[in-house]
Each structure stands twice: as C-alpha cells, then as structure tokens.
Amino acid sequence: MLARSGPSPRGRGWTFEPKLVGFRCLVCTHAGFRARSRRGWAMTDLLPEFADALPPDVQLDGELVALDVDGRPDFHRLAARMLHGHRGIVFDVLAVADCP
C-alpha cells in the first residue's frame, strides 16, 4: 500500500506508525532468495546477507531503511548501500510461515 496524504482516522482501534523513507522491497524465499522493488528492480544481488539469514518459504513486503548511528532513518545512507554496496539495512517482517 502506498502512503498518501489525508486526514488521520479517529476513534478506537487505530494505530499509527511513522512513514519511513526508503526503498520498497518484496522478498521471497520459496525457491531460493529473491528480492525486487515494487516496480521490478532486481535487488537480490544487492542484499546477499538476507539469502542465508531468512528462513525458507517466507514472503516479505516492506521498506528497506538504513539507520544512522543514533538509530534514526537515513535515506542518504540507504542510497549509498543500494547504489554503492555500503552495509546497514533493517527490514520489516510481515509474516513467516509456520510461526507460533
């Protein structure tokens, strides 16, 4: 889902989180590790550490975000990683098959 501006919902049951500026990434480990952007940019080779770190049969849809030394999102650091191979990425895990 893409973020868009508008009034915030009110009432019980609503939870909010900050919009993190990064790269949207779709990951699948069903037949080996594969990663791509929502527009189809192949990211698999840029994220080799995920290939061994993620369990099999997982699908992720999240925002790749790089953090600065104080733990704040840093888009320039992320761009340096994705375009020049620097390290330091965090991922939102939405679901893992067979989790208790």
Secondary structure, DSSP 8 states (H G I E B T S, - for coil): ----------STT--------SEEEEEE-TTS-EEE-TT--B-GGG-HHHHHHS-SS-EEEEEEEEB-TTS-B-HHHHHHHHHH----EE------TT--
